[in-house]
Amino acid sequence: MANRLASHQHTIVEPVSTSGVGLHSAAKVNIRLLPAAANTGVVFRRTDLDNFEIPASWKHIARVSYATSLMRKSVLISTTEHLLSALVGMEIDNVIVEIDALELPILDGSALPFVRMIDAAGRRRQRAARCYIKILKPVEVVERSKRIAIFPSGPSGDAHTLIRVNKSANSHGVANTSSRAHSAETRSSSGFHITSEIGFAHPMVGIQSTDITLCAATYPREIAPARTFGFLDELDQMRDMGLIRGGSLANALVFGPDGLLNPEGLRFADECSRHKVLDLIGDLALLGHPLIGHVVAEHAGHAMHTALVLKLMRDRSSWTLVTSSDLADELGHDLAANASDFSSETAAPELAVSHAGAD
């Protein structure tokens, strides 16, 4: 069954705020989410720099290594992916994000605190129609054993994509075997579907995969609680690089040689894979509109996520902007075409077309 897409844009009802520390900078930071007018999008406002604004857009992608950063006129906003992921997952289109430092707070390392903020603020429907980026043809980025691609999905749903798992060891020494190769059918729903696979050498992680159709019902439960993660033997090197200075067991999963260091344990057996999907959703938010397509990722990270965003935006023939009304018309047309394949003595096709029209 197709997902019911939001027909109109949404913002929040009331301002809501929180505070914390940056994962990489360790700087104390306060943020406040404010309602915004239709067609504003997500805009970061640096209150410590005369309210300088940076739209959450592919046009402002800056550093993308262990986090995603945006820059406009030399002003930086860092580690945007968790908040942007929560906004996408909760179907919030327009919001001002006031922030008084360069890095967003890591909070508990997941998007769940942001989801709770949005829930507390309330969600308000706006008059403007919601536009979606509908993928028309495949777009792919490949780097050795890493791969990310986006494929069309829609009412016809007759295309197929294939995840080909490279048989050589990946950068973490995990042997990828041909038995892990699997096909992922492009979903017939007119929505945003993600198929993602990761592989790490640690026995508590290994090879994990997540397959989900994104909507406001599934995101808070299945994706938002998944926390960022790292490995004990890599922490010193990362700190030498000026990273994770604000990291702790309160905001990240840490895997050591004898197992997980966090006493509370995992929230999901595949929490690491789900967190990668969380990050992916946040990075794809920089497209500026929700997606209708099927993203397939293998061992991809922020750099590949944003590379796909840039490649997609530079190839205007690979996508089009549509509204839910456009998609409803398209669905009705497809159902009518399917009905003509049945005998005129069969009532079921007529019922199907009439029902589509009633929606």
C-alpha positions as CSV (number, residue, x, y, z in Angstrom):
1,M,0.0,0.0,0.0
2,A,1.3,3.5,-0.9
3,N,2.2,5.9,1.8
4,R,-0.1,8.8,2.3
5,L,2.1,11.9,1.6
6,A,1.6,15.2,3.3
7,S,-0.2,17.5,1.0
8,H,0.8,20.8,2.7
9,Q,3.9,22.2,4.4
10,H,4.3,22.2,8.1
11,T,6.1,24.3,10.8
12,I,6.0,24.1,14.6
13,V,3.4,25.8,16.7
14,E,5.6,27.2,19.5
15,P,9.3,28.0,20.1
16,V,11.2,25.2,21.9
17,S,14.7,25.2,23.2
18,T,17.5,22.9,24.6
19,S,21.2,23.1,25.4
20,G,24.2,20.8,25.5
21,V,27.7,20.4,24.2
22,G,29.1,19.9,20.7
23,L,30.4,16.4,20.1
24,H,33.6,17.6,18.4
25,S,34.1,21.1,19.8
26,A,32.9,20.3,23.4
27,A,31.6,23.9,23.4
28,K,28.5,24.7,25.3
29,V,25.6,25.6,23.0
30,N,22.0,26.7,23.2
31,I,19.5,26.2,20.4
32,R,15.9,27.3,20.0
33,L,13.5,26.2,17.3
34,L,11.1,28.9,16.0
35,P,8.1,28.7,13.7
36,A,8.8,29.9,10.2
37,A,6.6,31.0,7.2
38,A,5.8,28.7,4.4
39,N,8.6,28.1,1.8
40,T,11.3,29.3,4.3
41,G,12.8,25.8,4.7
42,V,15.2,25.2,7.6
43,V,17.4,28.2,8.4
44,F,20.2,28.3,11.0
45,R,20.6,31.6,12.7
46,R,23.9,32.3,14.6
47,T,22.7,34.5,17.5
48,D,26.3,34.9,18.6
49,L,27.2,36.5,15.2
50,D,24.5,39.2,14.8
51,N,21.8,36.7,13.8
52,F,23.7,35.6,10.6
53,E,21.7,33.1,8.7
54,I,22.7,29.9,6.9
55,P,20.0,28.0,5.0
56,A,20.2,24.2,5.3
57,S,20.9,23.8,1.6
58,W,23.2,21.8,-0.6
59,K,24.6,25.2,-1.8
60,H,26.3,25.6,1.6
61,I,27.8,22.2,2.1
62,A,31.3,22.6,3.6
63,R,33.3,20.0,5.5
64,V,32.0,16.5,5.6
65,S,34.1,14.0,7.4
66,Y,33.0,12.8,10.8
67,A,30.0,15.3,10.7
68,T,28.3,17.5,8.1
69,S,29.0,21.2,8.2
70,L,27.5,24.2,6.4
71,M,29.3,27.4,5.6
72,R,28.2,30.8,4.2
73,K,30.5,33.7,3.9
74,S,33.1,32.0,6.2
75,V,30.5,31.4,8.9
76,L,30.2,27.8,9.9
77,I,27.5,25.5,11.4
78,S,28.6,22.0,12.3
79,T,27.1,18.6,13.0
80,T,23.7,19.4,11.5
81,E,22.7,15.9,10.6
82,H,20.8,14.8,13.7
83,L,18.5,17.8,13.9
84,L,17.9,17.8,10.2
85,S,17.1,14.1,10.3
86,A,14.6,14.7,13.1
87,L,12.9,17.5,11.1
88,V,12.6,15.3,8.0
89,G,11.4,12.4,10.0
90,M,8.7,14.5,11.7
91,E,7.7,16.2,8.5
92,I,8.6,19.7,9.5
93,D,9.4,21.8,6.4
94,N,9.9,25.3,7.8
95,V,11.8,26.3,11.0
96,I,14.3,28.8,12.2
97,V,17.1,27.2,14.3
98,E,18.7,29.8,16.6
99,I,22.1,28.7,17.8
100,D,24.8,30.5,19.8
101,A,27.9,28.5,18.8
102,L,29.3,26.8,15.7
103,E,28.2,23.2,16.6
104,L,24.8,21.8,17.4
105,P,24.5,19.9,20.7
106,I,25.1,16.1,20.5
107,L,22.6,15.5,23.4
108,D,22.3,11.7,23.8
109,G,23.9,11.0,20.4
110,S,20.6,10.2,18.7
111,A,17.8,12.2,17.2
112,L,15.3,11.3,19.9
113,P,15.8,14.4,22.0
114,F,15.1,16.6,18.9
115,V,12.0,14.5,18.1
116,R,10.8,15.1,21.6
117,M,11.4,18.9,21.2
118,I,9.4,18.9,18.0
119,D,6.6,16.9,19.6
120,A,6.5,19.4,22.5
121,A,6.5,22.4,20.1
122,G,3.5,21.0,18.1
123,R,3.1,20.7,14.4
124,R,1.1,23.2,12.4
125,R,-0.2,22.8,8.8
126,Q,0.4,25.7,6.5
127,R,-1.5,26.8,3.4
128,A,1.3,26.2,0.9
129,A,1.5,22.9,-0.9
130,R,4.4,20.6,-0.1
131,C,6.7,19.9,-3.0
132,Y,8.7,16.6,-3.3
133,I,11.8,15.7,-5.3
134,K,10.7,12.8,-7.4
135,I,13.5,10.8,-8.8
136,L,13.3,10.1,-12.6
137,K,16.4,8.0,-13.2
138,P,19.2,6.4,-11.2
139,V,22.1,8.5,-9.8
140,E,25.0,6.7,-8.2
141,V,28.3,7.6,-6.4
142,V,30.9,4.8,-6.1
143,E,34.2,4.9,-4.2
144,R,36.0,1.6,-4.1
145,S,33.9,-0.8,-2.0
146,K,31.6,2.1,-0.9
147,R,28.5,2.9,-2.9
148,I,25.3,5.0,-2.7
149,A,22.6,5.5,-5.3
150,I,19.1,6.7,-5.6
151,F,16.5,5.1,-7.9
152,P,13.0,6.0,-9.0
153,S,10.0,4.6,-7.1
154,G,6.3,5.2,-7.9
155,P,3.0,3.7,-8.5
156,S,4.3,1.5,-11.4
157,G,7.1,0.1,-9.2
158,D,8.5,-2.1,-11.9
159,A,12.2,-1.2,-11.6
160,H,14.7,-3.2,-9.6
161,T,18.0,-2.3,-8.0
162,L,20.8,-4.5,-7.0
163,I,23.2,-4.1,-4.1
164,R,26.4,-5.8,-5.2
165,V,28.6,-6.4,-2.2
166,N,32.2,-6.2,-3.1
167,K,34.0,-9.5,-2.3
168,S,37.2,-7.8,-1.2
169,A,37.7,-6.7,2.4
170,N,36.5,-3.2,3.2
171,S,38.5,-0.5,4.9
172,H,37.7,-2.0,8.3
173,G,39.0,-5.5,7.3
174,V,35.6,-7.1,7.1
175,A,35.4,-9.7,4.4
176,N,32.4,-9.1,2.1
177,T,31.2,-12.5,0.8
178,S,29.0,-13.1,-2.2
179,S,26.4,-14.6,0.1
180,R,25.7,-11.1,1.4
181,A,24.7,-9.8,-2.0
182,H,21.0,-9.3,-2.2
183,S,18.4,-7.5,-4.4
184,A,16.2,-4.8,-3.2
185,E,13.0,-4.2,-5.2
186,T,12.2,-0.6,-5.8
187,R,9.2,0.1,-3.6
188,S,5.9,0.7,-5.4
189,S,4.9,3.3,-2.8
190,S,5.3,6.9,-3.8
191,G,7.6,7.6,-0.8
192,F,11.1,7.7,0.5
193,H,12.6,4.2,1.0
194,I,16.1,3.5,2.3
195,T,18.1,0.3,2.1
196,S,21.5,0.6,3.9
197,E,24.3,-1.8,4.8
198,I,27.3,-1.3,6.9
199,G,30.3,-3.4,7.9
200,F,32.8,-3.1,10.8
201,A,35.3,-5.6,12.1
202,H,34.0,-5.5,15.7
203,P,32.1,-8.7,16.5
204,M,29.2,-6.7,18.1
205,V,28.7,-4.8,14.9
206,G,29.9,-6.9,11.9
207,I,27.6,-6.5,8.8
208,Q,24.3,-5.0,9.5
209,S,21.5,-3.8,7.2
210,T,18.4,-1.6,7.6
211,D,15.5,-1.4,5.2
212,I,12.8,1.1,5.9
213,T,10.1,3.3,4.3
214,L,10.3,6.7,6.0
215,C,7.3,8.3,7.5
216,A,6.3,10.2,10.7
217,A,5.0,7.0,12.2
218,T,8.1,4.9,11.7
219,Y,10.9,7.4,12.2
220,P,10.5,8.2,15.9
221,R,10.2,4.5,16.8
222,E,12.7,2.8,14.4
223,I,15.4,5.4,13.6
224,A,15.4,8.4,16.0
225,P,16.6,6.5,19.1
226,A,19.7,5.0,17.4
227,R,22.9,6.6,18.8
228,T,26.2,7.6,17.2
229,F,29.0,5.1,17.8
230,G,32.8,4.6,17.8
231,F,35.5,2.2,18.7
232,L,37.9,2.5,21.7
233,D,41.0,1.8,19.7
234,E,40.3,4.8,17.4
235,L,39.5,7.4,20.0
236,D,43.0,8.7,20.6
237,Q,43.6,9.2,16.9
238,M,40.3,11.1,16.6
239,R,41.1,13.4,19.5
240,D,44.5,14.1,17.9
241,M,42.6,15.3,14.9
242,G,40.6,17.7,17.0
243,L,37.5,15.5,17.0
244,I,35.1,14.1,19.7
245,R,36.4,16.4,22.4
246,G,32.8,16.5,23.8
247,G,32.2,12.7,23.4
248,S,31.4,10.5,26.3
249,L,29.4,7.4,27.1
250,A,26.4,9.7,27.7
251,N,26.3,10.6,24.0
252,A,27.9,7.8,22.1
253,L,28.1,4.0,21.9
254,V,31.7,2.9,22.4
255,F,32.9,-0.6,21.5
256,G,36.0,-1.9,23.2
257,P,37.9,-5.2,22.7
258,D,35.7,-6.9,25.4
259,G,32.4,-5.5,24.2
260,L,30.2,-2.4,24.6
261,L,31.4,0.0,27.2
262,N,28.0,1.6,27.8
263,P,26.4,0.0,30.8
264,E,22.8,0.4,29.6
265,G,23.5,-1.6,26.5
266,L,22.1,-1.3,23.0
267,R,18.7,0.1,22.1
268,F,18.5,-2.2,19.0
269,A,20.6,-5.2,18.1
270,D,21.4,-3.3,14.8
271,E,21.6,0.2,16.4
272,C,24.7,1.1,14.4
273,S,23.1,0.4,11.1
274,R,20.0,2.4,12.1
275,H,22.2,5.3,13.2
276,K,23.8,5.4,9.7
277,V,20.3,5.7,8.2
278,L,19.6,8.5,10.7
279,D,22.7,10.3,9.4
280,L,21.7,9.6,5.8
281,I,18.3,11.1,6.2
282,G,19.8,14.3,7.8
283,D,22.3,14.7,5.0
284,L,19.7,14.2,2.3
285,A,17.7,17.0,3.9
286,L,20.1,19.4,2.3
287,L,18.3,18.7,-1.0
288,G,15.7,21.2,0.4
289,H,12.6,19.0,-0.3
290,P,11.4,15.6,0.8
291,L,12.3,12.7,-1.5
292,I,10.3,10.3,-3.5
293,G,12.8,7.6,-4.4
294,H,14.7,4.6,-3.1
295,V,18.2,5.2,-1.7
296,V,20.5,2.2,-1.6
297,A,23.8,2.7,0.4
298,E,26.7,0.3,1.1
299,H,29.3,1.4,3.7
300,A,28.6,5.0,2.9
301,G,29.2,8.0,5.2
302,H,28.7,11.8,5.3
303,A,31.1,12.4,2.4
304,M,29.3,10.0,0.1
305,H,25.9,11.2,1.2
306,T,26.6,14.8,0.3
307,A,28.4,13.7,-2.9
308,L,25.1,12.1,-3.9
309,V,23.2,15.3,-3.0
310,L,25.5,17.4,-5.2
311,K,25.5,15.0,-8.1
312,L,21.7,14.9,-8.0
313,M,21.3,18.6,-7.9
314,R,23.7,19.1,-10.8
315,D,21.8,16.6,-13.0
316,R,18.4,18.4,-13.5
317,S,17.2,15.6,-15.8
318,S,17.3,13.1,-12.9
319,W,14.4,14.6,-10.9
320,T,11.4,16.8,-11.0
321,L,9.4,18.7,-8.4
322,V,5.8,17.4,-7.7
323,T,3.0,17.8,-5.2
324,S,0.9,15.1,-3.7
325,S,-1.9,16.2,-6.0
326,D,0.3,15.5,-9.0
327,L,1.0,12.1,-7.6
328,A,-2.7,11.4,-7.0
329,D,-3.4,12.3,-10.6
330,E,-0.6,10.0,-11.8
331,L,-1.9,7.2,-9.6
332,G,-5.4,7.6,-10.9
333,H,-4.1,7.5,-14.5
334,D,-2.1,4.3,-13.8
335,L,-5.1,2.6,-12.1
336,A,-7.3,3.5,-15.1
337,A,-4.7,2.1,-17.5
338,N,-4.5,-1.1,-15.5
339,A,-8.3,-1.4,-15.4
340,S,-8.4,-1.4,-19.2
341,D,-6.4,-4.7,-19.2
342,F,-9.4,-6.5,-17.5
343,S,-12.5,-7.8,-19.1
344,S,-15.4,-5.3,-19.2
345,E,-17.4,-8.0,-17.3
346,T,-15.1,-7.6,-14.3
347,A,-16.3,-5.0,-11.7
348,A,-13.2,-4.8,-9.6
349,P,-11.1,-2.5,-11.8
350,E,-14.0,0.1,-11.9
351,L,-14.2,0.0,-8.1
352,A,-10.4,0.5,-7.8
353,V,-10.6,3.6,-10.1
354,S,-13.6,5.0,-8.3
355,H,-11.8,4.6,-4.9
356,A,-8.7,6.3,-6.2
357,G,-10.8,9.2,-7.4
358,A,-12.5,9.5,-4.0
359,D,-9.2,9.9,-2.3
